[in-house]
Each structure stands twice: as C-alpha cells, then as structure tokens.
C-alpha cells in the first residue's frame, strides 16, 4: 500500500492530496509521527476534508502513544470539527469518543442538523447541488471537486431525497430559491 501511494505521488507530484495520502500511509506503516504530522498539514490544504480528519485522528493516536496528551486533544478536536462540518456523523462520533476517553466533552450542535430540507444539506452536498444546478455533468462535477463520479452520484441522491425532488430542473429551482439575490443593476444614466 505504501509503495502504491508513493508511486502515485511520483506520477502526480503536483497533487497535494496524493502527497498527503502517501505521507499518511507511510506514517501508519512505520508508526512515524513526523509523517503523520506532514500528512495532516498537507491534507488540511486539500479539498478532501475527511482525508484530513483521518490523518488528524491517526496523528492524535500517535501523539497519545508518545505521551503528548495536549497534542492528541488538539488533533482529535480538529478532526471532530472537520467531521462535523462535512456532516460525517459516524466519524464525528468516533472523534468525540476519543476526546471523552481523555476526559474532554464536546457538545456538537451541527450534528443536530435537520433530516430534510435545505438546511439538512451538508457542505459537500451543497457544492454538488450548486454545480449540478449550474449545468455541470456528474463527471464535470467530479473533476471540479476532485472526487469520483460515484461520490457525486451519492451526494445527488442524498440531495434529491432531502429536498424531496425528482429532477435536475427541480434542483435548479431549489438552488435558485436559496441563493442570495443577484445585485440589481442600475441604469448607467440616472
């Protein structure tokens, strides 16, 4: 696995998420805290928040094993915030559990997100919905967000279910309804 990640990085040196994944796998395999710190730092700059959260969680475990309790709490806290922001309830619950095991309690209000309606959409679902409403294909959305078309399809299915809509036309109408109004243009000669 580490060789595969390293090879992908060699083939794609300009893609930070691949560099982060390579550092993450290297850190896990060799139990290297510096590699995990590098992975967390790189992945924090990438459009894959859950990859960053995973690296932070593993970094927290490494810091804890090294006796760095406050460093572990910081890493788990950052992972928790990312998971909550992404709407990843299961991952957020795991990060909260790790913090509870250290005697830290965190109340997370965003996990109480409604189940239906516009407010129920996660940040990732909103991004996909807006791009789909703008006319992008699933492949175009995937390329733009650096995710797989399967991920785009999953997000769209969730959006359609949460908004109780059946088509991209309905989606476009919903996005337009919830977008800030465009500034009205005034005639040049007043």
Long-range contacts (C-beta under 8 A, 24 or more apart in sequence): 1-25, 1-29, 2-26, 2-29, 16-42, 16-43, 16-45, 16-46, 17-42, 17-43, 17-46, 17-47, 17-48, 17-51, 17-146, 20-46, 20-51, 20-52, 20-55, 21-51, 23-55, 24-51, 24-54, 24-55, 24-58, 27-55, 27-58, 27-59, 27-62, 28-58, 31-62, 33-59, 33-62, 33-63, 33-66, 36-62, 40-75, 46-146, 47-145, 47-146, 48-146, 48-147, 49-82, 49-85, 49-86, 50-82, 50-83, 50-86, 50-88, 50-91, 52-82, 53-78, 53-79, 53-82, 53-83, 53-86, 53-88, 53-91, 53-95, 54-79, 54-91, 56-82, 57-94, 57-95, 57-98, 60-98, 61-98, 64-102, 69-102, 72-102, 73-99, 73-102, 73-104, 76-102, 76-104, 77-104, 77-106, 80-106, 80-108, 84-108, 84-110, 84-111, 85-110, 85-123, 86-122, 86-123, 86-124, 87-113, 87-122, 87-123, 87-124, 87-125, 115-162, 116-162, 116-163, 116-164, 117-162, 117-163, 118-163, 118-174, 118-178, 120-162, 121-158, 121-159, 121-162, 121-163, 122-158, 124-155, 125-155, 125-158, 125-159, 125-162, 128-152, 128-155, 128-156, 128-159, 129-155, 129-156, 129-159, 129-171, 129-174, 129-175, 130-175, 130-179, 132-156, 132-159, 132-168, 132-171, 133-168, 133-171, 133-172, 133-174, 133-175, 133-176
